């Protein structure tokens, strides 16, 4: 599914990696581009709607009028639409260099007027967007790194910056400044943690939708943050299944089994990206057997906890099932909320 799967080249990992990073192969790390703005409720749909009408809309002089926001926010809408995978460079245009964009299948499926969830009314969509951001090191390196590589569950801005500076040095990124990393870290935190300003109804829409997921908790000292591991009951089973299918596909078509430990703590694994504890992970793995018609089975034999893949999983089919079938029943009712537009 174009735009819906992780777009990055994966990393070879080693227990003997440099420091806590464990990165042994270079990749195209990406910092910034968001103009310090986390994405907002209406931005992804705006990107889909306007690019469908005009593939060059972001480069037009009247883009600010078209989108109804300032210049920096126009750039931020473009950045997040490309990063999350609802838009992409049009590969059919020669020497494109980002001038012509097109709507991906994911973007059209979610944000068309008659799409799955054009106004982000379903928390399951927020979990899907989080997966898109954090499942691979490109193009949102800071988001991926904190959820997949950081060696502890609590951190300060400065501690993350030190690690990212080491990563940039290891990758030979001489043009990445400390100021750029500070802005990236600040934007990451505001993606998942609400601002402390005095709230009004109008200001509420300024926070990022992913705050609802409860993945990041600010410490009492207002200086530290904690990644929240738990059962995360608002994470729908089909969205988890989609992420698992994507993860297994990325590991290679010959992968027929994977350990529970790898699913819980491996880089890019659903358990780690979604911050699931053992109970939350096991519950979903056991339920997936029914959801997938026993294509995927959880087994615990002789102390070995593993998932066995008997038939290929189809990520797109799992999303179709969730949005077209599940939202008509209890799963949709349990995750629906008032839209913030």
C-alpha positions in Angstrom: 0.0 0.0 0.0 1.8 3.1 -1.2 2.5 5.5 1.6 1.2 3.2 4.3 4.2 1.1 4.9 7.5 2.2 6.4 9.5 3.9 3.8 13.0 3.6 5.3 15.9 1.3 4.7 16.2 -0.6 7.9 19.3 -0.7 10.1 21.5 -3.7 10.9 21.6 -3.8 14.7 24.4 -5.1 16.9 24.8 -5.6 20.6 28.2 -4.1 20.2 27.0 -0.9 18.6 28.6 2.4 19.4 27.5 3.4 22.9 23.8 3.1 23.6 22.9 3.7 19.9 23.6 0.2 18.6 23.6 1.6 15.0 26.1 -0.1 12.7 24.8 0.9 9.3 24.3 4.5 8.1 20.9 5.8 6.9 19.5 9.1 5.8 18.8 10.7 9.1 16.3 13.6 8.9 15.9 16.4 11.4 13.7 19.5 11.2 11.4 20.4 8.3 8.4 20.9 10.6 9.2 24.6 11.3 8.8 23.8 15.1 5.1 22.9 14.6 3.7 19.5 15.5 0.9 18.6 13.1 -2.7 19.7 13.9 -6.1 18.2 13.4 -7.0 19.6 10.0 -3.5 19.6 8.4 -3.4 16.2 6.8 -6.8 16.5 5.2 -5.9 20.0 3.9 -2.8 18.5 2.3 -4.7 15.8 0.6 -7.5 18.0 -0.6 -5.3 20.8 -2.1 -2.7 18.5 -3.7 -5.5 16.5 -5.3 -6.6 19.8 -7.0 -3.1 21.1 -7.7 0.1 19.0 -7.3 2.2 22.1 -7.2 0.1 23.9 -4.6 2.9 24.1 -1.9 5.1 26.1 -4.3 2.5 28.6 -5.4 2.7 32.2 -4.3 -0.8 32.1 -3.0 -0.2 28.9 -0.9 -0.8 30.8 2.4 -4.2 32.0 1.1 -5.1 28.5 -0.1 -4.2 26.8 3.2 -5.3 29.7 5.4 -2.1 29.7 7.5 1.2 31.5 7.5 4.3 30.6 5.4 6.0 28.5 8.0 2.8 26.5 8.6 2.4 25.8 4.9 5.9 24.3 5.0 4.9 22.3 8.1 1.8 20.9 6.5 3.9 19.7 3.6 6.5 18.2 5.9 4.0 16.2 8.0 2.0 15.0 5.0 5.2 13.6 3.4 6.5 12.3 6.7 3.3 10.5 7.7 2.8 9.2 4.2 -0.4 10.8 3.1 1.5 12.6 0.3 4.6 11.7 -1.7 6.8 13.1 -4.5 5.3 12.1 -7.8 7.8 9.7 -9.4 6.3 10.0 -12.8 7.5 13.6 -13.1 11.1 13.9 -14.5 13.5 16.0 -12.3 10.7 16.5 -9.8 12.7 17.4 -6.7 9.6 17.8 -4.6 7.8 20.3 -6.8 5.0 17.9 -7.8 3.3 15.9 -5.1 0.6 13.3 -5.3 -1.9 11.8 -2.8 -0.9 8.3 -1.6 -3.3 5.4 -1.3 -3.2 5.8 2.5 -3.9 9.6 2.2 -6.8 9.0 -0.1 -8.2 6.2 2.0 -8.1 8.2 5.2 -8.7 11.8 4.2 -11.0 11.9 1.1 -14.3 13.5 1.9 -15.8 10.0 2.0 -12.7 8.4 3.4 -12.2 6.2 6.5 -11.6 9.0 9.0 -11.2 12.4 7.3 -11.5 14.5 10.5 -9.6 12.2 12.9 -12.7 11.2 14.8 -11.3 7.7 15.6 -8.4 7.3 18.0 -7.4 4.2 16.0 -6.3 6.6 13.3 -4.0 8.4 15.7 -2.3 5.1 16.6 -1.9 4.4 12.9 -0.3 7.9 12.4 2.0 7.3 15.4 3.1 4.0 13.8 3.9 5.8 10.6 6.0 8.3 12.5 8.0 6.0 14.7 8.3 2.6 13.0 11.5 3.5 11.0 14.4 5.9 11.1 13.3 7.9 8.1 12.1 10.5 7.8 11.3 11.5 11.4 14.6 10.3 13.0 14.0 11.8 16.5 10.6 10.2 16.8 11.9 6.8 15.7 15.0 7.1 17.9 13.2 8.0 21.2 10.7 5.2 20.9 13.1 2.5 19.5 16.6 3.3 20.6 16.6 5.4 23.8 18.1 3.1 26.6 15.8 4.3 29.4 12.1 5.1 29.8 12.6 8.6 31.3 14.7 11.4 29.9 15.3 15.1 29.8 15.6 17.2 26.7 19.4 17.5 27.3 19.9 13.8 27.6 18.1 13.1 24.3 20.1 15.9 22.7 23.4 14.3 23.8 22.4 11.0 22.3 21.3 12.5 19.0 24.5 14.6 18.7 26.4 11.3 19.0 24.1 9.7 16.4 24.7 12.6 14.0 28.4 12.4 14.6 28.4 8.7 13.9 26.5 9.2 10.7 28.8 12.0 9.6 26.1 14.7 9.6 28.3 17.8 10.1 25.5 20.2 9.2 23.2 19.2 12.0 23.5 21.9 14.7 22.7 21.7 18.4 20.0 24.3 17.8 18.4 22.2 15.1 18.4 19.2 17.4 16.9 21.2 20.3 14.0 22.3 18.0 13.5 18.8 16.9 13.3 17.5 20.4 11.0 20.2 21.5 8.7 19.4 18.6 8.8 15.7 19.4 7.8 16.4 23.0 4.9 18.7 22.0 3.7 15.9 19.6 2.9 13.7 22.6 2.7 16.0 25.7 0.3 19.0 26.1 1.6 22.5 26.5 1.3 24.0 30.0 -0.3 27.2 28.9 -3.7 28.3 30.2 -6.2 26.5 28.0 -9.1 28.0 26.1 -11.5 26.3 23.7 -9.8 28.0 20.8 -6.3 27.0 22.0 -7.2 23.4 22.4 -6.9 22.7 18.7 -3.3 23.9 18.8 -2.1 20.8 20.5 -1.1 17.7 18.4 -3.8 15.0 18.2 -1.3 12.3 19.3 -1.4 13.7 22.8 -4.5 11.6 23.3 -2.5 8.4 23.1 -0.9 9.0 26.5 2.5 7.8 25.3 4.5 10.5 27.1 4.1 11.8 30.6 5.7 15.0 31.9 7.5 14.7 35.3 6.5 16.7 38.3 9.7 18.7 37.9 8.5 19.9 34.4 12.0 19.0 33.2 11.8 15.3 32.7 9.5 13.0 30.6 8.6 9.3 30.8 7.7 7.0 28.0 4.5 5.2 29.2 4.4 1.5 28.8 1.0 -0.1 29.4 -1.9 -2.0 27.9 -3.1 1.1 26.0 -6.7 -0.1 25.7 -7.5 2.5 23.0 -5.2 0.8 20.6 -7.5 -1.3 18.3 -6.6 -4.9 17.5 -6.8 -4.4 13.7 -4.4 -1.4 13.9 -2.0 -3.4 16.0 -2.4 -6.3 13.5 -1.6 -3.9 10.6 1.5 -2.8 12.3 2.6 -6.3 13.0 1.9 -7.4 9.4 4.0 -4.4 8.2 6.8 -5.3 10.6 6.9 -8.9 9.6 6.9 -7.9 5.9 9.9 -5.6 6.5 11.8 -8.5 8.2 11.5 -10.5 4.9 9.1 -12.8 3.3 10.8 -15.9 4.6 10.1 -15.0 8.3 7.8 -17.6 9.7 8.3 -17.0 13.4 9.4 -14.2 15.8 9.9 -14.3 19.5 7.8 -12.5 22.0 10.9 -10.7 23.3 11.6 -9.4 19.8 8.0 -8.1 19.3 8.2 -6.4 22.7 11.6 -4.8 22.5 13.0 -5.0 19.0 13.6 -1.9 17.0 10.6 -1.1 14.9 8.5 -3.8 16.6 4.9 -3.1 17.4 5.3 -3.7 21.1 8.1 -1.2 21.4 6.7 1.5 19.1 3.2 1.3 20.8 4.7 1.2 24.3 2.9 -2.1 25.2 3.5 -4.0 28.4 3.6 -7.8 28.4 -0.1 -8.0 29.2 -1.2 -5.6 26.5 1.0 -7.4 23.9 0.0 -10.9 24.8 -3.7 -10.1 24.8 -3.5 -8.7 21.3 -1.3 -11.5 20.0 -3.8 -14.2 21.3 -6.7 -12.3 19.8 -5.0 -12.0 16.4 -5.4 -15.7 15.7 -9.2 -15.2 15.4 -8.9 -11.9 13.6 -6.6 -13.4 10.9 -8.3 -16.8 10.6 -5.3 -18.6 12.3 -2.9 -17.1 9.7 -0.9 -16.0 12.8 -0.7 -18.1 15.9 0.8 -17.3 19.3 2.4 -20.3 20.9 4.2 -21.0 24.2 6.0 -24.3 24.2 8.9 -25.4 26.5 9.2 -21.8 27.8 9.5 -20.4 24.3 7.0 -17.6 23.5 6.7 -17.1 19.8 4.4 -16.0 17.0 4.1 -18.3 14.0 3.0 -17.0 10.6 1.2 -19.8 8.7 -0.1 -17.6 5.9 1.0 -14.1 4.7 -0.8 -11.3 6.4 -2.2 -8.5 4.2 -1.8 -5.1 6.0 -4.3 -3.3 3.8 -7.0 -5.9 4.4 -6.6 -5.4 8.1 -7.1 -1.6 7.8 -10.1 -2.2 5.5 -11.7 -4.5 8.0 -11.2 -2.0 10.8 -12.6 1.0 9.1 -15.3 -0.6 7.1 -16.5 -3.3 9.5 -15.2 -2.7 13.0 -16.4 1.0 13.2 -20.0 -0.2 12.8 -19.8 -2.1 16.1 -18.4 -2.0 19.6 -14.8 -1.2 18.5 -15.9 2.0 16.7 -18.2 3.1 19.5 -15.5 2.5 22.1 -12.9 4.6 20.2 -15.1 7.4 18.7 -14.9 10.8 20.2 -15.8 14.4 19.4 -13.8 15.7 16.5 -11.5 18.5 17.1 -11.3 20.4 13.8 
